[in-house]
């Protein structure tokens, strides 16, 4: 039986260390009998409790996917509404405007599909079995790159981007915050190389090596928090 596993890491950016602020990124993985998935969230730096908001976003997606586990068809509106309502519940009594955070996820249930969703910036990249890369990223070509969608009380379904793929065609899905994605000059090459190298290691080792890579990020003067999470397929013979 095919197994889906995960690894990831999140490191605080030099800018937040200097300012005495916490890491405003968060990530989470879940593996249960009903499904597997990873979530990444980046708290908006201008918000007072964005670190709390990003952590709550990861929990909100996990609970929303659980609510979909027995559905024959997953309605995207239902999923988005669940994520939003869960998130608002988890951040209470704080105001949503003080906790805004992006939200990226990838999950699989028992219907043979991988579903990915994205609210805000960052990157979702699927490495397919034929070594091609399929990416979702926020379009920043409109000149408003400092403005991004995020979880809030006013978030609408139209702000989400969503894609569904056949599970059997996917080798791995990588999620990362803009602290990583904004620095990539050849995204496809990075995705192929990073995933190919990482998935050959044990998950604990892959997480440790990812953390080391992020701490030694080669782009000079980049002060943002950085987070990567990966959901990947491992065949029984690989164990």
Secondary structure, 3 states (H helix, E strand, C coil): CCEEEEEEEEECCHHHHHHCCCCCEEEEEEEECCEEEEEEEEECCCCCCHHHHHHHHHHHHHHHHHHCCCCCCCCHHHHHHHHHHHHHHHHCCCCHHHCCECEEEEEECCCCEEEEEEECCCEEEEEECCCCEEEEECCCCCCCCCCCCCECCCCCHHHCEEEEEEHHHEEEEEEECHHHHCCCCCHHHHHHHHHHHHCCCCHHHHHHHHHHHHHCCCCCCCCCCEEEEEEEEECHHHC
